[in-house]
Amino acid sequence: MNIIQSVRALLGGQPPPQAPTSNVAHAALRRLRTQLARDPNARVSRDPNDLAGLLSFFEDTLAGYPGDSRRRIVGVLRGLAESDDDVAGSLGDLQALCGAGFTLDFTGGSRASKQAEFELEAWSEAIFPEGGGLSGLIANQVGELALAGASSCEWYPERSRRGVAGVAVVPAEEVRIRRDRETQALIHEQSAPGNAVLLHPRTYLYAAPRTAGRSPYGLPLFLASLFALDRKRQLLGAEQRVINLMARSALVRATAPIPPPQDLGCTSVNDPGYDEAVSAYFSDLADVIVSGSANGVYVGPDKTDLQVVPINQTASGAPEITKGNQKRVWGALRTLPFLRGEMDSTTQALAQVTLPIVHAQAVAIQQTVARQLQFGMNLHLALRGIPAQAWVRFTPPASPFALDEARAALFKAQTDEALVRVFGPAWAAQAMRRWDVVTEDADRAPDWWNPGAGPTPPPDTGGSS
């Protein structure tokens, strides 16, 4: 464009024409490459080591345990999960309920969704080899939510930034969270020798299903059980002492005269070895009495007086105390008595009311684990350049009351049919929310799926009835 054309355009009230914007795609690509260059291309979290106690890093505390650090409390819970039968059993039940399997849904074009499905199928087989793949990672993260309060993982990329190379579990008690004063974004750091390692938000996710107040830290699911578990330990110790006393049905009291010095090979009572010889004599006499008491026979020196004192020890009242504390333990661990072997007062009606509570707890944990898995999967798809997004759908825990629930679902469907006749298409949104159906689901249905057509009626042959 020459100068005359520019002047005419200005005088006419129009801006001068600009050069064609054919390089917009190249500019966007350059911006993407610049962003990727700032992203990590390797793992930045670190494994724990023996120097962790030397760190000058602020240790946060929990409101229920103001005199103790979060790191030590979580360490105690981890130890109880390996040594205490109630904690280990409750955690195993929770992992079994949450690990019933999952499926993947994809949003995006049909071609991109197929490509994403194929890519994640191959990728899932190689991820987290130390725990047995994604199933092992799910069980691991369920344990982290119960014992540490958060799902904390770094999905570190390949060196070429063309995909996610693996996942590193960062123990939640090693993570410190602060808030940026300008952007108010949360900054996660891992405690490390000498300083803190900054975890990159592009590759790291801290997901907590339950927090308190303005604290960003997650609360362990089993946190409230510590007091009851400590009392359980004391009760077990006292119970063992009572059992030991009950094993001794009687106390044998023996008296014998002190032997003269000549019988012990001493010259007089002033002999330096006389006292030691007397002590050895009574020690040997006690051994003879103890060894003979098991068979009810005693053979010993003359003039030895034996007196048997009965011991009446009972454990009356102890079962009530132990059972009461046991209920507190089970309540704090979010488990039910019949899941821990207490079958005395369990009825089907009671189980139908209480078991869905355990299932609801498992579903809530599945949602947090699904968020962690989606974070890693979608990061891998983005680095691969696949324009699709993955969504994890966990299989609900299997219910022993499937027939009753099927009847309830049938009644709900019949209710929806009736309300459609009343409200028309306005009820569609309510029904879709109830059954978790989206518009894109119809596009993924196979060609043979046509349940609305119903059975084909037989042809009319014209015969008389």
Secondary structure, 3 states (H helix, E strand, C coil): CCHHHHHHHHHCCCCCCCCCCCCHHHHHHHHHHHHHHHCCCCCCCCCCCHHHHHCCCCCCEECCEEEEEHHHHHHHHHHHHHHCHHHHHHHHHHHHHHCCCEEEEEEECHHHHHHHHHHHHHHHHHCCHHHCCHHHHHHHHHHHHHHCCCEEEEEEECCCCCCEEEEEECCHHHEEEEECCCCCCEEEEEECCCCEEECCCCCEEEECCCCCCCCCCCCCCCHHHHHHHHHHHHHHHHHHHHHHHHHCCEEEEEECCCCCHHHHCCCCCCCCCHHHHHHHHHHHHHHHHHHHHCCCCCCCCCCCEEEEEECCCCCCCHHHHHHHHHHHHHHHCCCCHHHHCCCCCCCHHHHHHHHHHHHHHHHHHHHHHHHHHHHHHHHHHHHHCCCEEEEEEECCCCCCCHHHHHHHHHHHHHHHHHHHHHHHHHHHHHHHHHHCCCHHHHCCCCCCCCHHHCCCCCCCCCCCC
